[in-house]
Amino acid sequence: MSTLTIDTSTVSVIALVGEKTIVRRSPDSRHHAETLAPLVDEIVTEAGETPDLIVAGTGPAAFTGLRAGLVTARVLARSWNIPIVGIGSLEIIGRAALDHAPGVGRDVHGDADTPQTDNATDALHDPAPVIAVGDARRKEVYAAEIAPMGNDDVTVTWGPEVLSPQALADKYPGARFVGPGAELYSDILPGGLDQVIEPVVMERLAKARLARVDAGEELDLGTEPKYLRRPDIHDA
């Protein structure tokens, strides 16, 4: 089984995750509509197969880029007659950061002293919250606190919201800030670390949530975009 992942919350990140993972990233953050179709075609041609599932990042992000990614994902899902799952882009960033920093993050299924790995030396006794941060432009950021749910899933314990980097730093002193917004405002968000969208993490999150749905839990796996504010579109 293979999974096509699409996220356009920053640059276009397209991948086919299966026995072999093929990833394409476009550095252009303003022309998603023009770059998506060629990247998907290139990946599918190289893989020699069409996917069985599509996972799409739902933002928050700028209106135009996010819409291009989600429309493309929906059209492909209908064309190939396969299911599609939406995952918040900040959740993807947060899960990847948790993977790379064992022991951080406040586990919602355990107390703060419970290690998140088998190696107790990797765990922090008072784990700092993980705040995924995106660039919202206008000198603002998108942000959400991401907490681990086991090894493959996460939950959002605050956000996502739009606010200034300083307001975020004041709200979460001592937090671990990760994502493109954290790197951009690393002078305000101490220890700010860039964390890119990882397609393998997108697939893991989707499969974890599909398993929860199969077990009878009610979850929203839809692809409604998270814009958080009105698009920058003005009448002529």
One Martini backbone bead per residue (centre of mass of N, CA, C, O) as a GRO file, in nm:
protein
  236
    1MET     BB    1   0.096   0.036   0.023
    2SER     BB    2   0.029   0.372  -0.083
    3THR     BB    3   0.113   0.729  -0.020
    4LEU     BB    4  -0.010   1.048  -0.081
    5THR     BB    5   0.152   1.358  -0.014
    6ILE     BB    6   0.017   1.696   0.072
    7ASP     BB    7   0.190   2.018   0.119
    8THR     BB    8   0.115   2.400   0.127
    9SER     BB    9   0.200   2.581   0.388
   10THR     BB   10   0.454   2.650   0.221
   11VAL     BB   11   0.582   2.459   0.050
   12SER     BB   12   0.597   2.207  -0.175
   13VAL     BB   13   0.503   1.873  -0.051
   14ILE     BB   14   0.576   1.570  -0.220
   15ALA     BB   15   0.467   1.217  -0.181
   16LEU     BB   16   0.562   0.866  -0.193
   17VAL     BB   17   0.457   0.620   0.039
   18GLY     BB   18   0.642   0.311   0.073
   19GLU     BB   19   0.876   0.102   0.000
   20LYS     BB   20   0.930   0.375  -0.144
   21THR     BB   21   1.045   0.708  -0.102
   22ILE     BB   22   0.912   0.996  -0.274
   23VAL     BB   23   1.049   1.329  -0.296
   24ARG     BB   24   0.912   1.667  -0.335
   25ARG     BB   25   1.049   2.007  -0.347
   26SER     BB   26   0.938   2.338  -0.356
   27PRO     BB   27   1.073   2.665  -0.316
   28ASP     BB   28   0.795   2.773  -0.405
   29SER     BB   29   0.551   2.977  -0.212
   30ARG     BB   30   0.361   3.121  -0.476
   31HIS     BB   31   0.328   2.853  -0.704
   32HIS     BB   32   0.153   2.588  -0.655
   33ALA     BB   33  -0.034   2.540  -0.904
   34GLU     BB   34   0.217   2.502  -1.107
   35THR     BB   35   0.379   2.259  -0.939
   36LEU     BB   36   0.204   2.012  -0.858
   37ALA     BB   37   0.138   1.839  -1.109
   38PRO     BB   38   0.432   1.774  -1.198
   39LEU     BB   39   0.515   1.636  -0.931
   40VAL     BB   40   0.308   1.409  -0.928
   41ASP     BB   41   0.377   1.289  -1.204
   42GLU     BB   42   0.673   1.226  -1.139
   43ILE     BB   43   0.623   1.031  -0.903
   44VAL     BB   44   0.431   0.825  -1.035
   45THR     BB   45   0.621   0.749  -1.265
   46GLU     BB   46   0.858   0.650  -1.090
   47ALA     BB   47   0.683   0.433  -0.929
   48GLY     BB   48   0.453   0.286  -1.111
   49GLU     BB   49   0.209   0.410  -0.929
   50THR     BB   50  -0.079   0.434  -0.749
   51PRO     BB   51  -0.241   0.523  -0.487
   52ASP     BB   52  -0.447   0.440  -0.184
   53LEU     BB   53  -0.371   0.725  -0.050
   54ILE     BB   54  -0.454   1.054   0.082
   55VAL     BB   55  -0.256   1.323   0.228
   56ALA     BB   56  -0.354   1.642   0.369
   57GLY     BB   57  -0.268   1.956   0.436
   58THR     BB   58  -0.467   2.210   0.640
   59GLY     BB   59  -0.295   2.370   0.818
   60PRO     BB   60  -0.214   2.671   0.852
   61ALA     BB   61  -0.248   2.922   0.582
   62ALA     BB   62  -0.243   3.057   0.302
   63PHE     BB   63  -0.492   3.064   0.085
   64THR     BB   64  -0.375   2.989  -0.200
   65GLY     BB   65  -0.183   2.752  -0.131
   66LEU     BB   66  -0.380   2.573   0.028
   67ARG     BB   67  -0.597   2.543  -0.190
   68ALA     BB   68  -0.422   2.405  -0.406
   69GLY     BB   69  -0.359   2.145  -0.246
   70LEU     BB   70  -0.655   2.053  -0.180
   71VAL     BB   71  -0.769   2.042  -0.463
   72THR     BB   72  -0.569   1.840  -0.576
   73ALA     BB   73  -0.631   1.610  -0.376
   74ARG     BB   74  -0.933   1.579  -0.445
   75VAL     BB   75  -0.910   1.524  -0.747
   76LEU     BB   76  -0.734   1.270  -0.721
   77ALA     BB   77  -0.927   1.103  -0.546
   78ARG     BB   78  -1.152   1.094  -0.759
   79SER     BB   79  -0.990   0.981  -1.000
   80TRP     BB   80  -0.885   0.717  -0.820
   81ASN     BB   81  -1.081   0.624  -0.598
   82ILE     BB   82  -0.975   0.743  -0.309
   83PRO     BB   83  -0.887   0.817  -0.010
   84ILE     BB   84  -0.902   1.104   0.223
   85VAL     BB   85  -0.678   1.290   0.448
   86GLY     BB   86  -0.673   1.528   0.707
   87ILE     BB   87  -0.391   1.734   0.829
   88GLY     BB   88  -0.239   1.927   1.035
   89SER     BB   89   0.052   2.099   0.989
   90LEU     BB   90   0.133   2.142   1.291
   91GLU     BB   91   0.112   1.841   1.363
   92ILE     BB   92   0.339   1.745   1.181
   93ILE     BB   93   0.563   1.915   1.304
   94GLY     BB   94   0.529   1.815   1.597
   95ARG     BB   95   0.577   1.512   1.552
   96ALA     BB   96   0.862   1.539   1.437
   97ALA     BB   97   0.984   1.677   1.686
   98LEU     BB   98   0.925   1.444   1.882
   99ASP     BB   99   1.100   1.235   1.734
  100HIS     BB  100   1.377   1.421   1.765
  101ALA     BB  101   1.277   1.468   2.092
  102PRO     BB  102   1.295   1.284   2.335
  103GLY     BB  103   1.069   1.375   2.614
  104VAL     BB  104   0.907   1.580   2.490
  105GLY     BB  105   0.626   1.676   2.592
  106ARG     BB  106   0.283   1.649   2.691
  107ASP     BB  107   0.132   1.374   2.784
  108VAL     BB  108  -0.213   1.286   2.771
  109HIS     BB  109  -0.145   0.964   2.884
  110GLY     BB  110   0.036   1.110   3.105
  111ASP     BB  111   0.263   1.219   3.297
  112ALA     BB  112   0.536   1.437   3.305
  113ASP     BB  113   0.733   1.181   3.406
  114THR     BB  114   0.689   1.026   3.143
  115PRO     BB  115   0.847   0.862   2.925
  116GLN     BB  116   0.875   0.848   2.553
  117THR     BB  117   1.090   0.630   2.605
  118ASP     BB  118   1.298   0.358   2.691
  119ASN     BB  119   1.501   0.590   2.758
  120ALA     BB  120   1.544   0.765   3.045
  121THR     BB  121   1.771   0.970   2.948
  122ASP     BB  122   1.571   1.112   2.731
  123ALA     BB  123   1.407   1.220   2.957
  124LEU     BB  124   1.208   1.463   3.097
  125HIS     BB  125   1.079   1.566   3.404
  126ASP     BB  126   1.000   1.864   3.259
  127PRO     BB  127   0.842   1.899   2.992
  128ALA     BB  128   0.829   2.086   2.730
  129PRO     BB  129   0.642   2.243   2.529
  130VAL     BB  130   0.518   2.202   2.200
  131ILE     BB  131   0.557   2.456   1.942
  132ALA     BB  132   0.403   2.512   1.652
  133VAL     BB  133   0.539   2.720   1.376
  134GLY     BB  134   0.416   2.962   1.154
  135ASP     BB  135   0.402   3.173   0.876
  136ALA     BB  136   0.169   3.462   0.861
  137ARG     BB  137   0.274   3.710   0.833
  138ARG     BB  138   0.260   4.034   0.934
  139LYS     BB  139   0.432   3.961   1.191
  140GLU     BB  140   0.318   3.662   1.219
  141VAL     BB  141   0.177   3.358   1.370
  142TYR     BB  142   0.136   3.023   1.376
  143ALA     BB  143  -0.010   2.828   1.656
  144ALA     BB  144   0.062   2.517   1.850
  145GLU     BB  145   0.000   2.274   2.084
  146ILE     BB  146   0.186   1.963   2.100
  147ALA     BB  147   0.081   1.634   2.191
  148PRO     BB  148   0.136   1.320   2.269
  149MET     BB  149   0.000   0.998   2.123
  150GLY     BB  150   0.220   0.824   2.155
  151ASN     BB  151   0.417   0.739   1.862
  152ASP     BB  152   0.201   0.860   1.611
  153ASP     BB  153   0.042   1.076   1.768
  154VAL     BB  154  -0.170   1.370   1.828
  155THR     BB  155  -0.251   1.670   2.014
  156VAL     BB  156  -0.438   1.967   2.057
  157THR     BB  157  -0.413   2.199   2.342
  158TRP     BB  158  -0.356   2.457   2.150
  159GLY     BB  159  -0.524   2.576   1.904
  160PRO     BB  160  -0.498   2.746   1.642
  161GLU     BB  161  -0.318   3.063   1.609
  162VAL     BB  162  -0.296   3.418   1.576
  163LEU     BB  163   0.021   3.586   1.641
  164SER     BB  164   0.269   3.719   1.791
  165PRO     BB  165   0.578   3.630   1.882
  166GLN     BB  166   0.570   3.771   2.161
  167ALA     BB  167   0.302   3.651   2.261
  168LEU     BB  168   0.405   3.361   2.252
  169ALA     BB  169   0.647   3.389   2.443
  170ASP     BB  170   0.470   3.484   2.686
  171LYS     BB  171   0.283   3.227   2.699
  172TYR     BB  172   0.566   3.027   2.644
  173PRO     BB  173   0.784   2.991   2.858
  174GLY     BB  174   1.022   2.743   2.773
  175ALA     BB  175   0.959   2.646   2.509
  176ARG     BB  176   0.937   2.444   2.213
  177PHE     BB  177   1.019   2.583   1.907
  178VAL     BB  178   0.869   2.489   1.589
  179GLY     BB  179   0.945   2.582   1.269
  180PRO     BB  180   0.942   2.836   1.043
  181GLY     BB  181   0.859   3.056   1.254
  182ALA     BB  182   1.082   2.993   1.462
  183GLU     BB  183   1.320   3.064   1.279
  184LEU     BB  184   1.239   3.352   1.192
  185TYR     BB  185   1.191   3.415   1.532
  186SER     BB  186   1.454   3.336   1.714
  187ASP     BB  187   1.489   3.613   1.874
  188ILE     BB  188   1.203   3.555   2.033
  189LEU     BB  189   1.221   3.234   2.007
  190PRO     BB  190   1.375   3.040   2.198
  191GLY     BB  191   1.523   2.789   2.015
  192GLY     BB  192   1.439   2.811   1.737
  193LEU     BB  193   1.319   2.545   1.512
  194ASP     BB  194   1.336   2.397   1.229
  195GLN     BB  195   1.051   2.212   1.072
  196VAL     BB  196   0.972   2.002   0.845
  197ILE     BB  197   0.787   1.840   0.630
  198GLU     BB  198   0.698   1.489   0.680
  199PRO     BB  199   0.563   1.238   0.500
  200VAL     BB  200   0.586   0.998   0.701
  201VAL     BB  201   0.427   1.144   0.922
  202MET     BB  202   0.165   1.176   0.771
  203GLU     BB  203   0.107   0.875   0.744
  204ARG     BB  204   0.107   0.800   1.043
  205LEU     BB  205  -0.124   0.983   1.130
  206ALA     BB  206  -0.340   0.868   0.941
  207LYS     BB  207  -0.329   0.571   1.039
  208ALA     BB  208  -0.391   0.629   1.337
  209ARG     BB  209  -0.677   0.756   1.277
  210LEU     BB  210  -0.802   0.524   1.124
  211ALA     BB  211  -0.780   0.327   1.362
  212ARG     BB  212  -0.965   0.488   1.551
  213VAL     BB  213  -1.213   0.471   1.372
  214ASP     BB  214  -1.226   0.159   1.358
  215ALA     BB  215  -1.264   0.161   1.688
  216GLY     BB  216  -1.508   0.408   1.711
  217GLU     BB  217  -1.400   0.682   1.671
  218GLU     BB  218  -1.458   1.029   1.654
  219LEU     BB  219  -1.332   1.191   1.358
  220ASP     BB  220  -1.176   1.455   1.180
  221LEU     BB  221  -1.073   1.384   0.825
  222GLY     BB  222  -1.091   1.635   0.679
  223THR     BB  223  -1.026   1.911   0.413
  224GLU     BB  224  -1.053   2.162   0.568
  225PRO     BB  225  -0.939   2.468   0.581
  226LYS     BB  226  -0.693   2.663   0.769
  227TYR     BB  227  -0.691   3.010   0.781
  228LEU     BB  228  -0.792   3.221   1.038
  229ARG     BB  229  -0.807   3.430   0.794
  230ARG     BB  230  -0.846   3.651   0.569
  231PRO     BB  231  -0.780   3.708   0.262
  232ASP     BB  232  -0.560   3.884   0.031
  233ILE     BB  233  -0.838   4.030  -0.109
  234HIS     BB  234  -0.904   4.279  -0.358
  235ASP     BB  235  -1.074   4.510  -0.501
  236ALA     BB  236  -1.046   4.701  -0.796
   0.00000   0.00000   0.00000
